[in-house]
Amino acid sequence: MRLFLAINLPDAVRFAIHTAIEPLRALVPELAWVDPGRLHLTLKFLGEQGADRVPVVADALALVAASHRELLMEVNGIGAFPNFRRARVVWMGVEQDARLELLHHDVEVECERVGFELEGRPFRPHLTLARVARSVSEDRLRELGRAARRIEFRAEIVVRSIDLMQSELCTAGSSYTTLVSAALRSG
């Protein structure tokens, strides 16, 4: 099973993002745009795992969730990794917030405790909007970057849970299934 830990977005926010980026999708339709139902914030990618690892991860997730209160997450701004001239991923930003950083840190620590490797890169919270094929020209990507700066979208999301997700590859792209949802403390 291909597993990852995520913060899922309310459907209304997913579709508001999808609507807001319509000009970008129309401008460069050849990008692999993420279906709105799959927009999420990845906290940790766990990779291919046996089904026996699901209860272990679920227990670790429950421990982390029990030690964190619900938090407010703000999404806004569009960028690209590594940049728009050489883009491989187009993303919507998630404001760096101390509580989100701490939640991510605790997820990493607890996952390491149960046998997963620590992520070596800094946490750069984002929502992947599209993947870029190597065949897209630098001029098209610059044009996309200029258009992205004109998109004005901002949303605040109450983060109520951390989800253990399974990703299954199929001909239409990946499909995601929530295996376990660990609720953060309310209030």
N, C-alpha and C positions, 0 to 999 in steps of 0.2 A: 504494500500500500504506500502511495506517495502522500506524505503528511506534512502539514504546516500549521502553525498557530497564527490566528488572525483576530483582528477587530473587524467585525462586519458592520456595514452601514445600513441604516434604515432604507427601505425601498424608495421612499420619497426623495431622499438625498441622492441615491444612486441615479434616479431618473432625472433629477434636477441637474446633476453633473452632465449626464448624457445629453440633455437639451442644451446646456451652456456650451458644450464643445462641438456642437453640430457644425459651426463654420469651419472648424479644423478638420473634421471628418470629410466635409464636402471638398475642402481644398486639397487634401492628400488622402484620397480614399484607398490608395494602395497599401497604407499601413495596416498592420494587424490590430485593429481597434478592439479593445476589451468590451465584451458585452456588459451592459450596465448591471445585470444581475450578478456579475462576478467581481465588481469593484469592492476592494477591501484593503485594509492595512495589514501587511504581513509583519508579524512580530518575530517569527522564527521559522525558517524552513528546516524541516526534519528529514526530508528525503525519503527514500524507499525504506520501509520498515515492515516487519512482520506484524500480523494481527495481535500477537501477544504483547506488543509494545503499547497498544492503545490504552489498556488499564493503567499502565505505569505512567504514561503521559497524562492521562486524565487525573490521576491522583496528584501529580506534580502541579497541574493546572489549578486544581481545587485549592491547594496550599497557597499558591500565589494569589488567586482571586480573593481568598478569605482575608488576606492581609492588605487589600487595597479597596478604597472607596470608589464609587462611580466617579468619573471625571469628565470634564468638558474638553472635546477635541475640536480644533478649528482647521478646516481645509480651505485653501485658497492658493492662487498662483499656479502657473503652469511652467514647467521646465523640462529639461532633457538630460539624460546621462549619456556621455560625460558632458555634452553641451549640444546646442542645436546644430552646429556645423557638422558634428560627427555623431549625431544622435543614434542610439541603439534602443533607448526606452524614452517615451514621453510620459510625464507624470504630473499629477496635481500634488502640490505641497501640503504637508501637515505641519502646523506650527509647532516648533520645538517648545515643549512644556515640561517643567520639572517632574510633574506627576506621571506623565507619559514616559519620560526617560526612566524614572524609577520603576515603573511597571515593566518596561522592557528589560531593565537590568535584572530584576527579580526573576523574570521568565528565563533569562540566560543562565543565571546562577542555579535555579532549580532544575533546568534541563541538564546542565552539566552534572549536577548531583546524581541524576538518573542515567548518566552515560552518554549524553550528547556533547559534541564538541562545541566549545565557545566560539561565537562569531568573531572573527579577527578584525572586521571593519567597524567603523563607528556607525551608530544607528542613525539613519537618514530617513525618517518617516515620510512615506509618500504613497499615493495611490497610482498604480500603473494604469495609464490610459491607453497606451499603444506600444507595440514593438515594431521596430523599424528594420526592414530588409536592407541588406547591403546595396541593393540595386537603386535605392532612392538617391537622387543626386544631391550634392551639397547645396546647389541653388534652391532646390525644392525645400530642403530642410531649413535654410535661412528664411525662406518665405513663410514656412510654418512657424518659425520662431517669432517673426514679426507679427503674425496673426495671433499667436498665443498671448503676446503682451496686451492685445486688445480685449481679451476675454476677461470680464469682470465677474467673478463668482466667489462667494464666500458663504460658508455654512458652518454652524456649530452643531456638534453631535454629542449627545450624552453617551459615553461609553459605559455600558451596563454589564458587559461580559467579555470573556476571552474564549474563542472557539477553537477547538481542534478540528481541522478540516482535512478531508481526503480529496485529492485531485486525481481525476481519471482523464487520461488523454483519449480523445475520440476524433473523428474526422472533422467535426465542427469546432474543434478547439478543446479546451479543458472543461470538464464539468466538476463542480465542487459540491461536496456533501458535508454538512456539519455532523460530526460524530459525537462530540461532547461540547456542551456550552457550560462554562464555569462562571457563575454570576459574581460580580464584584459586590461589595457591601453597599447597601443603599444609604443615601444621606451623606 
